[in-house]
Amino acid sequence: MATSGGAKATLSELVKGFNGLGMRNHRGRVSKESKEQKERMNSMAAAAAAAAAAAQTSPTSPPPVTSPTPVVTSPSITKTSPIGAVAIGAFSYNCGDEERRNIWLNGEFLVRFFEYFGAYERCLLAQVCAKWRDIIYQPRFWTGVTAVIHCKEWRQQSADARLKHYYSLQRRGFDSICFFAATDDDMDHFVENFNSAKKSVRCLSMRCSNASDRGLERILHHLPNVNRLELSGCNEITEAGLWSCLSSNIEALAIADCINVADDSVGAIAQLLPSLREFNLQAYHVTDSALSYFSAKQSYSLSVLRLTSCWEVTNHGVVNIVHALPNLTELSLSGCSKVTDDGVELIAENLRKLKSLDLSWCPRITDAALEYIACDLGELETLVLDRCMHVTDIGVGYLSTMTSLTSLFLRWCCQLRDFGLQHLYSMRNLQVLSLAV
């Protein structure tokens, strides 16, 4: 169908409408509206959706087809957006009936139009009619979005319904899959019925799942191109399972709240993943010995290390980090409560390439540590000191000399006063300052 002249004119009106209302783009942030405006927008949206469905359904066309239940989540999604309603209203009031029909079924226009919506909203819009669904299901609209499979809910559905879900995921070309509450049987079903995932999936997450080592090994064998892996709340995964199934092409690994993960697990990671660039670990039982497993294999590749609530890690573990991983650009020791000023001194003297350092919830950090940071970390851009209870105005004075710092987090540092914060006025490059009482 060729684009009518009215379509381009109305698209121009649409853009003017966005700008005139002070609205943003598809990121989901909008300005405040009155209750009457919201109601008017919602009524416009409902009317236009009905008009599009009616336009799609003609005596010679097939009946509308609805899409499967949405299984997509995104951290930046807003469930209601006045942008779509304003857009629909602009077309409804500026086009005649026939012209409106043509616009709402014009592929070129719809591609532009759907760019203003988030992933959650596109799932809803895909249910208006088959034409809209076919356009929205193009992979371009799902780049960077993770498909979340709620396995407990899926197990209650029929086999045909689950196959339709797989087909929906395939059409949209997801490269990131998250299994929630999965078991070994769920892994088997996925492997047996979603063969096309072998080529497309690059990122795999398993959260709050009861899948065992066998299930993890089978899914990773089925998805050979996975280079980002997250295991969170997977209490059936053991150290033996990690040894048997980790692939050398994994570049980013995150493990959190897996009770069987301890020092030997870090040993498996250090041995088997020579290309690892990013490692996130939350494990209460990991000790300094685990950090000694890192060697020259990771010294050039590993640039991001985040250790969260590793309560047994001390300054000796910091020694292992700075000697084995001299090229780190981001380091987090959040909640590593046994690290002291001496450990921070080691970091400042040896990790000169650091751009981000997180020492939040480290109660033994004092102003002395901030002096080491200010003197030696000349490239540091982000510093997090939340809940460092012994940081005072003197320490903030040291930080005020850092010209490279752009983000500073000082939430719940209860000894800071107004006088200390006045030092920050001289930090011309500081863009983010976060404070909380």
Summary of the structure (lengths in Angstrom):
residues: 437
radius of gyration: 26.5
end to end distance: 60.0
largest distance: 79.0
contacts: 1422
relative contact order: 0.05
helix: 45%
strand: 13%
